[in-house]
Amino acid sequence: MAEEHGRKWDRCLADTAVKTVTGLGVGIVFSVLFFKRRTWPVSFGSGLGLGMACANCQNDFKSPYLIPGRLVKDQQ
């Protein structure tokens, strides 16, 4: 149980880092190309990345026993 909890925290932190940095990068690109170097696109992009990561973490922790797999249909 504790091992699975640790794996979820690792996935959560890695996902948060990736999404926040990606949002930050997209915000910088939009700021330079379209918005005359204003700071709000950078803040907005990193905030979106952080929000999506938090939502993924909440979903991961709320469904503790969900095992990924496929649906097998009956052979009737």
C-alpha positions, -999 to +999 in steps of 0.1 A: +000+000+000+028+025+009+047+015-022+017+023-044+012+056-026+049+065-032+045+057-069+015+080-071+034+108-055+063+103-079+039+103-109+022+134-096+054+154-091+068+144-125+035+153-142+034+186-123+069+195-134+063+186-170+030+204-174+041+235-155+074+239-176+055+232-208+029+258-200+056+282-190+074+276-224+042+281-244+035+313-224+069+326-232+065+319-269+031+335-270+044+365-250+073+371-274+054+364-307+019+379-301+017+400-270+047+424-272+065+407-243+038+411-216+040+389-186+004+377-184+007+349-210+036+334-191+016+334-159-015+321-176+004+293-193+022+281-162-011+284-142-029+262-168-001+236-166-002+236-128-040+234-128-041+204-152-014+186-132-033+192-099-065+178-115-046+147-127-032+142-092-066+145-076-080+120-100-051+096-094-055+097-056-093+095-056-093+062-075-068+042-055-077+007-068-083+014-105-062-010-126-056+000-162-068-027-186-092-036-213-128-047-213-132-084-223-166-093-238-184-126-234-181-151-263-218-158-267 
